[in-house]
Amino acid sequence: MRPARVAAVETLSPHFRLAELEGQALRNVAWTAGQKVQVAVGSGLSARTYTPMLWDAGSGRTRMLTFAHGDGPGSRWARDLTEGDTCQFFGPRRSLDLSGLESPVLLFGDESSFGLAAALRECRQGDGAIHVFEASDVAESRSVLEAIGLRQAMLIERGADDAHLAAAEAEMLRLAARGAHFVLTGKASSIQRVSRTLKAAGVVSSRVKTKAYWAQGKTGLD
């Protein structure tokens, strides 16, 4: 595990905080956008997964966005995080391979995908990417995305029976006709639905990358 010190913490909204970690163990580390780190939280072997937004291997710094929802050990850790704290984490390690993407790129996800969207700007393939997110609180999510430089993102408020996903699918189908590549992240059931829509529209699997970060009633996804 890599030890790190919390160099700075910025509260962006009631549920989101921006954390910057630093340390000698973070220097000279090979990192690519889309990789993950697993931070030890609470007691025992409990850990939570985050997508670094960037990584400065020269100075030994990384930045990540935390999303506290519920009252689990990960949410408590994120809410209590203070400058000067120490932590340990595994990684960076493989999570989502963004190589091979071709413009235009559409990233679909939710609140758990904001960090990945910021990281995507760090690679050539993500230049000019379009972001479509489902969110429980659109106003809060909008303010957070603006704070991290993603003010052009399309936000869709979650609705009953996932009816809101029709708006996301319409945007994807519009871009599919232009040969877009798709990165589908966030909630497992949402990914499954939009994946079926793209497949039915004739989008080949080589143009679609997927990564489920969570699923209702399940733990352990990252």
N, C-alpha and C positions, 0 to 999 in steps of 0.2 A: 504494500500500500504506500501511497505517496502522502507524506505529511504536508500540510499547507496552513498558512495563516490567512485569516479573513482581513484583507487590506481595506475593504470598503463595502458598505451595504447601503443601498438606496431603496426606500419604500416608494413604489410607483403607484400602488393602489391598495385597497384593503386585502387583496389576495396575492399580489405580485410584488416580489422584491428582487432587485438586481444585486448580485453578489460578485465581488472580485476577490480571487484567491491568488496568493503569491507564495513563493518558496523556492529554495535551491533545487528541490526535487522536481520542479516544473520546468527547469531550464533544459535546453537541448533535447526537447521532446518532439518527436515526429507526430504531427496532428493533421488530420484532414477534416473538412467540414462534413458533418453527419455522424461523426464518432461520438461515443458516450463516455461518461464517467459515472462510477457508482460510489456515492458518498456514504460513509458509515454514519448512521443516525441512531440515537437512542442507545439501548444496551444490547449486548449479545452481538449477533451477526446481522442485525437489521441494517439495510441499506436502501437508498433511493437513487434512481437514475436520472441524470440530467444531460442535456446536450450543450456542450460549450458553445458559446456564441463566437468566440475567437480565442486564439492561443498565441501569446507572445513568448516564443521559446528563448529569445535572447534575454529578456528581463525576468523570465520565470513567472508569468502571470496568465491567468485565464479568467474569463467572465461567463457567468451563467445566470439565467432567469429562473427564479423559483416560483412555483404556483402552489399556494397553500389552500387546500380545500378539505373540509372535514377536520377530524381531530386525531389523525394517525400520527405515528412518530415522525414521518417526513414533513407533515404540515407543521408540527410543533417545532421541529428543528428549524424550518425556514422562518417561522414567525419569531423565534427567539434569537436568531443569528445576530451577532454584534461584532463590530469592528474590533479586531484584536483576538477574537476566538481562534482556536486551532481546530483542524479537522483532518481526516484521512480519507483517501479515496483510491479506488482501483481505476486504472485507465490512463490515458484514453485508449479505448478499444473499439473494434468494429461494431457498428450498429446498422447504419444505412449507407450503402455505397452510392454516392452521387455521381460517380464517373459514368461517362457514356451519354449523359443528358445532352440534348440538342434543343436550341431555342426554336419556338417559345416553350418555356417551362411553366407548368402550373403546379403549385404546391397546395394541396388540400389538407386541412387538419382542424385542430381546435386549440383551446388554451394551452394544451400540453405541447403544441407544435411551434409556439412563438419563438422559442430559442433556436430551433432548427431553421426557421425562416430567416432569422438574423445571421446564422452561420452560413446559409446558402449564398449570401452576398460575398463571402470570402473566397468563393471559387468561381472560375471563369464560366462554368456551366449555368450558374445562377444569375448571371447578369441580366437584369430586366425581367426577372421571374414575376409571375402573377400569383397572388396569394388569395386563397378563398378559405375562410374559417367559419365553422359553426361555433356559437358561443352562447352561454347562458345569460351573461350580462353584456350586451353589446356596448353600452356606454363605457363600462369599465375596461373592456377589452380594447376599445378604440383609443382610450387615453394611454394605455400601456403600449400599444403598437406605435402610436405617435412618438412616445418617449424613446423607443428603440429604433426609430427611423423607418417604420413601415406604415406610414400614413395612408398609402394607396391601397391597402388590403381591403378586400370585400368581406364584410361580416354579415352572417346570417343568424338570426336569433333561433335557438332551438325551439321546436314546437312538438306538440303531441304526435305520437306515432311516426316521428321522423319525417313528417310531411315537408318540413323546411328544406330537406335535402334536394327537393326537385329544383330549387333555384341554383344550387351548386352544380347539379347535373346539367342544367341548361347551359351554364357557362363553360363546363368541360366539353360538352358536345360542340359548342361554337368553336372552341379552340382545336378540338380533335380534327375538324375539317381542314385546319391549317397545318396539320402534321405535328401538333404539340406533343411534348413528353410530359408525363404526369408523375408526381411524387405524392402518394396518398399515405397520410399519417393520422395519428390520434386514436379515436375510438374504433375498436375492432368491427363492430356491426356497421358503422358508417362506411368504413373502408370496403367491406364486403358488398354493400349496396352499390356504391358508385363504381366499384370494379366491374360488377355485372353490367351496369349501364354502358361502360366504355367497351366491354367485350361485345355486347350486343350491337354496338355501333361500328364494330370492325376494327377497333384499336388493338393492335398486336401487343403481346405481353412484353416485348422488348422495349416498348415505349412507356411502360408503367413500372414504377418501383413502389413497394408498399412496406410500411412498418407500423404495426399496432403498438401504441404506447399503453393502452389500458382497455379493459373490457368490464362491463357492468357485472358486479358481483365476483370479480376475480382479482387476484393479486399476483405479482410476479412478472407481469409483462413490462417491457421497457423498450 
